[in-house]
Amino acid sequence: MTAEAAHETRMPERVALTGADCPGVRPRFAVEQGQRVARGETVFVDRARPEIAFAAPMAGTVARVEYGPRRTLGSLVIAREERDDAVTKRPEDVRAALLARGLWPAFRTRPFGRIPDPDAVPDAIFVIACEPDPAAPDPAAVITQAGDTFARGLKHLTRLTEGPVWVCQHPGANLAPVSDRVRVSDSGRRPAERTAAAHVHRCRSVADTGTVWTVGYQDVMSVGALMETGRFDATRTVMLTGPLARRPRAIQTVAGADLRDLSAGEVTLGVRGLRLFSGTPSAGRQAAWLGRDHRIVTLDATPPRRRPAHRTWLGLRAETGPRPIIPSDRLDHALPRGIYAAPLMRALAVGDAETAERLGCLDLLEDDVALLSPLCTSGADYRPLLRRVLDELEEAR
């Protein structure tokens, strides 16, 4: 991780709210193309739960509104204007404020990874202030740079649950004072021990019963800013990095930023074929927009095209047939302690939801199994396999 704070702000010309960041949401749009919006203004609500509002990350003009499959959200794109008008209203009740002002979608439930219901009360809240990827900005540096907004945000989170608020941090980070409501969970050394799943599995597993929420530390800072100033703040500190990054460094921008704007002038000279990832190639997605939960922007090269080789019938059969999952310590180290990789991977590969549940999959979301795919001899991508099983288990409840 880079311990250096971000001293540069790059405001994109466009931002977007995308369906990838709004799982299960069918929007009811409150704006239309060409309409001007202020920062923090509601642009759509969840059709099934209209109390949950989604807000504009910056002031501008709505450039595009698109539906996705089955009337889910495709994208809502906003073109920036120089005048940064913002909705300002001092909130009193934290739950009502987060719902109405666009910060409720920052929470994710475990199990299943959904935006929680407006009246839901979790058994615990986990604030994720640790990074499995060393390329990410150092949470301690980001929090220190923002003053006391993180501490204020933590205080307000305690009003959403009767259980503890866990601050998941790197060892010795001292991000929050321990109290009867706020507790600290230190990460281990391995990347898999720095994921949200590792802390949930160790401190309050939902494998058998209960529900917990997770939220990113930068969203907690936004909660603190909203409750203090009445203004919606979608500021994000991210790391520009990757093989083609001319000068890797931390910058400040906004959630949903156009990655093409952030990467402009940042690519190593003389290179052709750029791929932009929100996150990393293994744990993120190739995208045009910065994902809500991503703190890394990766500038990667487009892989060269391979000429088709002459293949025999036997060779083709070997390539297309199922490949075995070979247990190894590296696979077990890619998941939280106590969750055994090979049996779970086999259950996910064949869609055996009952076995996957027994093996602890309810503590996991897609990002938590991202490390398995590059290590597995089968070549499978375990993120969609886990999502398929989670959806099946959710429907059965």
Secondary structure as a PSIPRED ss2 file (coil, helix, strand):
# PSIPRED VFORMAT (PSIPRED V4.0)

   1 M C   1.000  0.000  0.000
   2 T E   0.000  0.000  1.000
   3 A C   1.000  0.000  0.000
   4 E C   1.000  0.000  0.000
   5 A C   1.000  0.000  0.000
   6 A C   1.000  0.000  0.000
   7 H C   1.000  0.000  0.000
   8 E C   1.000  0.000  0.000
   9 T E   0.000  0.000  1.000
  10 R C   1.000  0.000  0.000
  11 M C   1.000  0.000  0.000
  12 P C   1.000  0.000  0.000
  13 E C   1.000  0.000  0.000
  14 R E   0.000  0.000  1.000
  15 V E   0.000  0.000  1.000
  16 A E   0.000  0.000  1.000
  17 L E   0.000  0.000  1.000
  18 T E   0.000  0.000  1.000
  19 G H   0.000  1.000  0.000
  20 A H   0.000  1.000  0.000
  21 D H   0.000  1.000  0.000
  22 C C   1.000  0.000  0.000
  23 P C   1.000  0.000  0.000
  24 G C   1.000  0.000  0.000
  25 V C   1.000  0.000  0.000
  26 R C   1.000  0.000  0.000
  27 P E   0.000  0.000  1.000
  28 R E   0.000  0.000  1.000
  29 F E   0.000  0.000  1.000
  30 A C   1.000  0.000  0.000
  31 V C   1.000  0.000  0.000
  32 E C   1.000  0.000  0.000
  33 Q C   1.000  0.000  0.000
  34 G C   1.000  0.000  0.000
  35 Q C   1.000  0.000  0.000
  36 R E   0.000  0.000  1.000
  37 V E   0.000  0.000  1.000
  38 A C   1.000  0.000  0.000
  39 R E   0.000  0.000  1.000
  40 G C   1.000  0.000  0.000
  41 E C   1.000  0.000  0.000
  42 T E   0.000  0.000  1.000
  43 V E   0.000  0.000  1.000
  44 F E   0.000  0.000  1.000
  45 V E   0.000  0.000  1.000
  46 D E   0.000  0.000  1.000
  47 R C   1.000  0.000  0.000
  48 A C   1.000  0.000  0.000
  49 R C   1.000  0.000  0.000
  50 P C   1.000  0.000  0.000
  51 E C   1.000  0.000  0.000
  52 I C   1.000  0.000  0.000
  53 A E   0.000  0.000  1.000
  54 F E   0.000  0.000  1.000
  55 A E   0.000  0.000  1.000
  56 A C   1.000  0.000  0.000
  57 P C   1.000  0.000  0.000
  58 M C   1.000  0.000  0.000
  59 A C   1.000  0.000  0.000
  60 G E   0.000  0.000  1.000
  61 T E   0.000  0.000  1.000
  62 V E   0.000  0.000  1.000
  63 A E   0.000  0.000  1.000
  64 R E   0.000  0.000  1.000
  65 V E   0.000  0.000  1.000
  66 E E   0.000  0.000  1.000
  67 Y E   0.000  0.000  1.000
  68 G C   1.000  0.000  0.000
  69 P H   0.000  1.000  0.000
  70 R H   0.000  1.000  0.000
  71 R H   0.000  1.000  0.000
  72 T C   1.000  0.000  0.000
  73 L E   0.000  0.000  1.000
  74 G E   0.000  0.000  1.000
  75 S E   0.000  0.000  1.000
  76 L E   0.000  0.000  1.000
  77 V E   0.000  0.000  1.000
  78 I E   0.000  0.000  1.000
  79 A E   0.000  0.000  1.000
  80 R E   0.000  0.000  1.000
  81 E C   1.000  0.000  0.000
  82 E C   1.000  0.000  0.000
  83 R C   1.000  0.000  0.000
  84 D C   1.000  0.000  0.000
  85 D C   1.000  0.000  0.000
  86 A E   0.000  0.000  1.000
  87 V C   1.000  0.000  0.000
  88 T E   0.000  0.000  1.000
  89 K C   1.000  0.000  0.000
  90 R C   1.000  0.000  0.000
  91 P C   1.000  0.000  0.000
  92 E C   1.000  0.000  0.000
  93 D C   1.000  0.000  0.000
  94 V H   0.000  1.000  0.000
  95 R H   0.000  1.000  0.000
  96 A H   0.000  1.000  0.000
  97 A H   0.000  1.000  0.000
  98 L H   0.000  1.000  0.000
  99 L H   0.000  1.000  0.000
 100 A H   0.000  1.000  0.000
 101 R C   1.000  0.000  0.000
 102 G C   1.000  0.000  0.000
 103 L C   1.000  0.000  0.000
 104 W H   0.000  1.000  0.000
 105 P H   0.000  1.000  0.000
 106 A H   0.000  1.000  0.000
 107 F C   1.000  0.000  0.000
 108 R E   0.000  0.000  1.000
 109 T E   0.000  0.000  1.000
 110 R E   0.000  0.000  1.000
 111 P C   1.000  0.000  0.000
 112 F C   1.000  0.000  0.000
 113 G C   1.000  0.000  0.000
 114 R C   1.000  0.000  0.000
 115 I C   1.000  0.000  0.000
 116 P C   1.000  0.000  0.000
 117 D C   1.000  0.000  0.000
 118 P C   1.000  0.000  0.000
 119 D C   1.000  0.000  0.000
 120 A C   1.000  0.000  0.000
 121 V C   1.000  0.000  0.000
 122 P C   1.000  0.000  0.000
 123 D C   1.000  0.000  0.000
 124 A E   0.000  0.000  1.000
 125 I E   0.000  0.000  1.000
 126 F E   0.000  0.000  1.000
 127 V E   0.000  0.000  1.000
 128 I E   0.000  0.000  1.000
 129 A E   0.000  0.000  1.000
 130 C C   1.000  0.000  0.000
 131 E C   1.000  0.000  0.000
 132 P C   1.000  0.000  0.000
 133 D C   1.000  0.000  0.000
 134 P C   1.000  0.000  0.000
 135 A C   1.000  0.000  0.000
 136 A C   1.000  0.000  0.000
 137 P E   0.000  0.000  1.000
 138 D C   1.000  0.000  0.000
 139 P H   0.000  1.000  0.000
 140 A H   0.000  1.000  0.000
 141 A H   0.000  1.000  0.000
 142 V H   0.000  1.000  0.000
 143 I H   0.000  1.000  0.000
 144 T H   0.000  1.000  0.000
 145 Q H   0.000  1.000  0.000
 146 A C   1.000  0.000  0.000
 147 G C   1.000  0.000  0.000
 148 D C   1.000  0.000  0.000
 149 T H   0.000  1.000  0.000
 150 F H   0.000  1.000  0.000
 151 A H   0.000  1.000  0.000
 152 R H   0.000  1.000  0.000
 153 G H   0.000  1.000  0.000
 154 L H   0.000  1.000  0.000
 155 K H   0.000  1.000  0.000
 156 H H   0.000  1.000  0.000
 157 L H   0.000  1.000  0.000
 158 T H   0.000  1.000  0.000
 159 R H   0.000  1.000  0.000
 160 L H   0.000  1.000  0.000
 161 T C   1.000  0.000  0.000
 162 E C   1.000  0.000  0.000
 163 G C   1.000  0.000  0.000
 164 P C   1.000  0.000  0.000
 165 V E   0.000  0.000  1.000
 166 W E   0.000  0.000  1.000
 167 V E   0.000  0.000  1.000
 168 C E   0.000  0.000  1.000
 169 Q E   0.000  0.000  1.000
 170 H C   1.000  0.000  0.000
 171 P C   1.000  0.000  0.000
 172 G C   1.000  0.000  0.000
 173 A C   1.000  0.000  0.000
 174 N C   1.000  0.000  0.000
 175 L C   1.000  0.000  0.000
 176 A C   1.000  0.000  0.000
 177 P C   1.000  0.000  0.000
 178 V C   1.000  0.000  0.000
 179 S C   1.000  0.000  0.000
 180 D C   1.000  0.000  0.000
 181 R C   1.000  0.000  0.000
 182 V E   0.000  0.000  1.000
 183 R E   0.000  0.000  1.000
 184 V E   0.000  0.000  1.000
 185 S E   0.000  0.000  1.000
 186 D E   0.000  0.000  1.000
 187 S C   1.000  0.000  0.000
 188 G C   1.000  0.000  0.000
 189 R C   1.000  0.000  0.000
 190 R C   1.000  0.000  0.000
 191 P H   0.000  1.000  0.000
 192 A H   0.000  1.000  0.000
 193 E H   0.000  1.000  0.000
 194 R H   0.000  1.000  0.000
 195 T C   1.000  0.000  0.000
 196 A H   0.000  1.000  0.000
 197 A H   0.000  1.000  0.000
 198 A H   0.000  1.000  0.000
 199 H H   0.000  1.000  0.000
 200 V H   0.000  1.000  0.000
 201 H H   0.000  1.000  0.000
 202 R H   0.000  1.000  0.000
 203 C H   0.000  1.000  0.000
 204 R C   1.000  0.000  0.000
 205 S C   1.000  0.000  0.000
 206 V C   1.000  0.000  0.000
 207 A C   1.000  0.000  0.000
 208 D C   1.000  0.000  0.000
 209 T C   1.000  0.000  0.000
 210 G C   1.000  0.000  0.000
 211 T C   1.000  0.000  0.000
 212 V E   0.000  0.000  1.000
 213 W E   0.000  0.000  1.000
 214 T E   0.000  0.000  1.000
 215 V E   0.000  0.000  1.000
 216 G E   0.000  0.000  1.000
 217 Y H   0.000  1.000  0.000
 218 Q H   0.000  1.000  0.000
 219 D H   0.000  1.000  0.000
 220 V H   0.000  1.000  0.000
 221 M H   0.000  1.000  0.000
 222 S H   0.000  1.000  0.000
 223 V H   0.000  1.000  0.000
 224 G H   0.000  1.000  0.000
 225 A H   0.000  1.000  0.000
 226 L H   0.000  1.000  0.000
 227 M H   0.000  1.000  0.000
 228 E H   0.000  1.000  0.000
 229 T H   0.000  1.000  0.000
 230 G C   1.000  0.000  0.000
 231 R E   0.000  0.000  1.000
 232 F C   1.000  0.000  0.000
 233 D C   1.000  0.000  0.000
 234 A C   1.000  0.000  0.000
 235 T E   0.000  0.000  1.000
 236 R E   0.000  0.000  1.000
 237 T E   0.000  0.000  1.000
 238 V E   0.000  0.000  1.000
 239 M E   0.000  0.000  1.000
 240 L E   0.000  0.000  1.000
 241 T E   0.000  0.000  1.000
 242 G C   1.000  0.000  0.000
 243 P C   1.000  0.000  0.000
 244 L C   1.000  0.000  0.000
 245 A E   0.000  0.000  1.000
 246 R C   1.000  0.000  0.000
 247 R C   1.000  0.000  0.000
 248 P C   1.000  0.000  0.000
 249 R E   0.000  0.000  1.000
 250 A E   0.000  0.000  1.000
 251 I E   0.000  0.000  1.000
 252 Q E   0.000  0.000  1.000
 253 T E   0.000  0.000  1.000
 254 V E   0.000  0.000  1.000
 255 A C   1.000  0.000  0.000
 256 G C   1.000  0.000  0.000
 257 A E   0.000  0.000  1.000
 258 D E   0.000  0.000  1.000
 259 L H   0.000  1.000  0.000
 260 R H   0.000  1.000  0.000
 261 D H   0.000  1.000  0.000
 262 L H   0.000  1.000  0.000
 263 S H   0.000  1.000  0.000
 264 A C   1.000  0.000  0.000
 265 G C   1.000  0.000  0.000
 266 E C   1.000  0.000  0.000
 267 V E   0.000  0.000  1.000
 268 T C   1.000  0.000  0.000
 269 L C   1.000  0.000  0.000
 270 G C   1.000  0.000  0.000
 271 V C   1.000  0.000  0.000
 272 R C   1.000  0.000  0.000
 273 G C   1.000  0.000  0.000
 274 L E   0.000  0.000  1.000
 275 R E   0.000  0.000  1.000
 276 L E   0.000  0.000  1.000
 277 F E   0.000  0.000  1.000
 278 S E   0.000  0.000  1.000
 279 G E   0.000  0.000  1.000
 280 T C   1.000  0.000  0.000
 281 P C   1.000  0.000  0.000
 282 S C   1.000  0.000  0.000
 283 A C   1.000  0.000  0.000
 284 G C   1.000  0.000  0.000
 285 R E   0.000  0.000  1.000
 286 Q E   0.000  0.000  1.000
 287 A C   1.000  0.000  0.000
 288 A C   1.000  0.000  0.000
 289 W E   0.000  0.000  1.000
 290 L C   1.000  0.000  0.000
 291 G C   1.000  0.000  0.000
 292 R C   1.000  0.000  0.000
 293 D C   1.000  0.000  0.000
 294 H C   1.000  0.000  0.000
 295 R C   1.000  0.000  0.000
 296 I E   0.000  0.000  1.000
 297 V E   0.000  0.000  1.000
 298 T E   0.000  0.000  1.000
 299 L E   0.000  0.000  1.000
 300 D E   0.000  0.000  1.000
 301 A E   0.000  0.000  1.000
 302 T C   1.000  0.000  0.000
 303 P C   1.000  0.000  0.000
 304 P C   1.000  0.000  0.000
 305 R C   1.000  0.000  0.000
 306 R C   1.000  0.000  0.000
 307 R C   1.000  0.000  0.000
 308 P C   1.000  0.000  0.000
 309 A C   1.000  0.000  0.000
 310 H C   1.000  0.000  0.000
 311 R C   1.000  0.000  0.000
 312 T C   1.000  0.000  0.000
 313 W H   0.000  1.000  0.000
 314 L H   0.000  1.000  0.000
 315 G H   0.000  1.000  0.000
 316 L H   0.000  1.000  0.000
 317 R H   0.000  1.000  0.000
 318 A H   0.000  1.000  0.000
 319 E H   0.000  1.000  0.000
 320 T H   0.000  1.000  0.000
 321 G C   1.000  0.000  0.000
 322 P C   1.000  0.000  0.000
 323 R C   1.000  0.000  0.000
 324 P C   1.000  0.000  0.000
 325 I C   1.000  0.000  0.000
 326 I C   1.000  0.000  0.000
 327 P C   1.000  0.000  0.000
 328 S C   1.000  0.000  0.000
 329 D H   0.000  1.000  0.000
 330 R H   0.000  1.000  0.000
 331 L H   0.000  1.000  0.000
 332 D H   0.000  1.000  0.000
 333 H C   1.000  0.000  0.000
 334 A C   1.000  0.000  0.000
 335 L C   1.000  0.000  0.000
 336 P C   1.000  0.000  0.000
 337 R C   1.000  0.000  0.000
 338 G C   1.000  0.000  0.000
 339 I C   1.000  0.000  0.000
 340 Y C   1.000  0.000  0.000
 341 A H   0.000  1.000  0.000
 342 A H   0.000  1.000  0.000
 343 P H   0.000  1.000  0.000
 344 L H   0.000  1.000  0.000
 345 M H   0.000  1.000  0.000
 346 R H   0.000  1.000  0.000
 347 A H   0.000  1.000  0.000
 348 L H   0.000  1.000  0.000
 349 A H   0.000  1.000  0.000
 350 V H   0.000  1.000  0.000
 351 G C   1.000  0.000  0.000
 352 D C   1.000  0.000  0.000
 353 A H   0.000  1.000  0.000
 354 E H   0.000  1.000  0.000
 355 T H   0.000  1.000  0.000
 356 A H   0.000  1.000  0.000
 357 E H   0.000  1.000  0.000
 358 R H   0.000  1.000  0.000
 359 L C   1.000  0.000  0.000
 360 G C   1.000  0.000  0.000
 361 C H   0.000  1.000  0.000
 362 L H   0.000  1.000  0.000
 363 D H   0.000  1.000  0.000
 364 L C   1.000  0.000  0.000
 365 L C   1.000  0.000  0.000
 366 E H   0.000  1.000  0.000
 367 D H   0.000  1.000  0.000
 368 D H   0.000  1.000  0.000
 369 V H   0.000  1.000  0.000
 370 A C   1.000  0.000  0.000
 371 L C   1.000  0.000  0.000
 372 L H   0.000  1.000  0.000
 373 S H   0.000  1.000  0.000
 374 P H   0.000  1.000  0.000
 375 L H   0.000  1.000  0.000
 376 C C   1.000  0.000  0.000
 377 T C   1.000  0.000  0.000
 378 S C   1.000  0.000  0.000
 379 G C   1.000  0.000  0.000
 380 A C   1.000  0.000  0.000
 381 D C   1.000  0.000  0.000
 382 Y H   0.000  1.000  0.000
 383 R H   0.000  1.000  0.000
 384 P H   0.000  1.000  0.000
 385 L H   0.000  1.000  0.000
 386 L H   0.000  1.000  0.000
 387 R H   0.000  1.000  0.000
 388 R H   0.000  1.000  0.000
 389 V H   0.000  1.000  0.000
 390 L H   0.000  1.000  0.000
 391 D H   0.000  1.000  0.000
 392 E H   0.000  1.000  0.000
 393 L H   0.000  1.000  0.000
 394 E H   0.000  1.000  0.000
 395 E H   0.000  1.000  0.000
 396 A H   0.000  1.000  0.000
 397 R C   1.000  0.000  0.000
